[in-house]
C-alpha cells in the first residue's frame, strides 16, 4: 500500500510541466513582495529610531541604519511615570479582555438559543445601540453620576458589552452543531453546564478574535485618560508617551529659536520630534506584535466562521 502511494506521488511529480513551475515561481514572488510590503513599514520605523537623528530629520534613512545609537529608547524608557503607566495599561488590557469575553459570550449564547424568551426583541435593543452615540458631555455626566469618573473602572466598565463582539459570537455559536447540546440535555445537563463545558471550549477561535480586538483597543486608547481621569496614578502608557512627544516638540521649537542652544547639542542624538514619534510607535506596538502570533490561528478561524453564516 505504501509502495503504491509512493508510485502515485512520483507520477504526480513527473506530470508537472514547466508551466507549473513558472506559476509556482510567480506565486512565490507575489507573496514575497506582499510580505516585504507588510514588513517594510515596521522595519523603516525601527531603523529610524536607532539611526543618527540629524539624518532621520532630513529623511536620509530608508533601508540601512546609519550612525546607530539607542539614546532614543534610553530617553523614553527612563521616563519616571513609565513603570506605573505601563502597569495601568497592562491591567486595563487584561481585565478589559476578560470582562469583554464574559459579557459577550453569555448574552450571545442566550440570543443563539431558539427557546430564549423574546430573544429577537432584546437582541434588536442591543444592536440598535450601534447606530447612536451620546457624545462626550452626556458620557462624562453619566460616568460621574454612576461613580466611575476618575477611577480605574472608567477604563473597564464602558467596554463590557460591545454589539459588534456580540454579533460575532452569536453567529459563531449558531454555526455549532445542535446535536452536541441535545445529547448533553438528554443526559441531564442544564444551561450553565452546556455553556461552560460544551459551547465555550468550542468557541476558542471566536474568543481569541474578541480578545485581540479588545486588547488592541484597550492598549492603544488614551483619550479616556484625558477626558475622564484627573489622578496621575491612572495615567496610561499611551498618554504618558503622548505627553512626552508634546514636550519633545516644544523643546525642538525652543532649540530652533536659540542657535546657541543648538550648537551645544550633539546633532546625532539631539531630541527630534520625528525620532521620538518613531520610538513611541515601536514601544506601543511591540507588545501587540509579541502577543498576536499566539492568537493568529484562532483569530483567522474565528473571523471566517464568526463573520459568515453558512
Secondary structure, DSSP 8 states (H G I E B T S, - for coil): -HHHHHHHHHHHHHT--HHHHHHHHHHHHHHHHHHHHHHHHHHHHHHHHHS-HHHHHTT--SSS--S---HHHHHHHT-TTHHHHHHHHHHHHHHHHHHHHHHHHHHHHHHH-TTSTTHHHHHHHHHGGGG----HHHHHHHHHHHT-TTSTHHHHGGGS--HHHHHHHHHHHHTS-HHHHHHHHHTT--HHHHIIIIIHHHTHHHHHHHHHHHHHHHHH--HHHHHH---GGG--HHHHHHHHHHHHHHHHHHHHH-HHHHHHS-TTTS--HHHHHHHHHHHHHHHHHHHHHHHHHHHHHHHHHHH---
